[in-house]
Amino acid sequence: SSNAMWGGRFADGPDAIMEAINASIGFDRRMAAQDIAGSKAHAAMLASTGIVSDSDAAAMKEGLLTVLSEIEDGSFAFSAALEDIHMNVEARLKELIGAPAGRLHTGRSRNDQVATDFRLWVRDQLDAADAALIALMRALVSQAEAGADWVMPGFTHLQTAQPVTWGHHMMAYVEMLNRDLGRVRDARARMNECPLGAAALAGTSFPIDRDMTAAELGFDRPCANSLDAVSDRDFALEFLGMASICAMHLSRLAEELVIWSSAQFRFVTLSDRFSTGSSIMPQKKNPDAAELIRSKIGRIFGANVALTLVMKGLPLAYSKDMQEDKEQVFDAADNLMLALAAMEGMVRDMSANRAALEAAASAGFSTATDLADWLVRVLDMPFREAHHVTGALVAMAEGKGCDLPDLSLGDMQSVHGDISAEVFDVLGVHNSVASRTSYGGTAPEQVRRQVQRWQEILG
Ligand code: ARG
């Protein structure tokens, strides 16, 4: 026939432009393994329910395994005329086993087939993201353990605020990534229902067993509504939502690494393995991996927006618009995994410069709050007055071009006569962080407790 797929109804083949806009084989071939797993489960179910003979089902299974090995070894000839992965696999199966191949599509449509394949693919990515997040969290916990009591400046507005510990800063990202991990697991639990058997949209009159195919493919249950089963792409959107938030977190850490590895900060030294040089400036060691990680949110959030807009306003059930789901998710998944792996490598390899962190920690009057708290605690001053007195001392130090601990007791007493020499104890950055023992605070003892807790959780 002049039309490879629906010659019964069609006298003419597609225009070249029709084929170009319609074909998805260029990208959906990435779901070949999922497509064949789905077909194997469907074939076994067709035999067990007596819809096809055992010998037909055995031929289908044999043939599908051959197709899979041809795809895996690169000998499979993909055809754009056959539109997508589903038709390509089925056409090759026909060449291999003949007539029984034509019975495989009984009680099934490409609509439930693609929805099943894509769910399986996204589920694999969620599992990969789960493992990658844990690996990165472990790397951060190791950094935190090594530097639980290393002091560094904590910032608000990227201005020195109060001293914190390196370990505390690392563990902040562990909390963020753990919420991403929670989103991965929530999404997986919610998406793990099987569309197969919804057929084109209405279900089928064949006595299929949807529980059997669902179980065979590792789903918790079949989707309960056939219209929803073939037209839901929430699972892909949830993946992209999770990926967007995770990529946003990675971009914040990446930005910190870019700043921290600069000559002006020197908080961290990145390994050669995760840095690049310059073709003209011999001294350069650039944090390109961090910059690229910082940028990934652009395409990942772009994919999230793109697919949300593709789905918006689509009437039930399947529309071809939905074929536009895969490239967005594939690209977002590839880049999220790359960003997670690169960040893990960078964090594992980097070394924090303890001396530079400590020198920076005391600059910028970072213990001014400790001074104000001391005035409240020891002199029983109202906090507002203590704030004012401390502000005057900061202004004095700024005028003299020194830091708070460099003021003399006489300088201090010229602002408030009751200040005694013990005040100098709280002006040191180590005492400052050690005093912040409230739950979740930056004191090394608190950080060590969190490190231990996470080591137990992460194993
Ligand atoms: N290639 C299609 C997709 O990705 C498969 C489903 C086609 N279904 C259809 N009714 N044309 O969505």
Residues whose N, C-alpha, C, O or C-beta is under 5 A from the ligand:
A	BS01	LIG	S24 D84 R110 N111 V114 M322 Q323
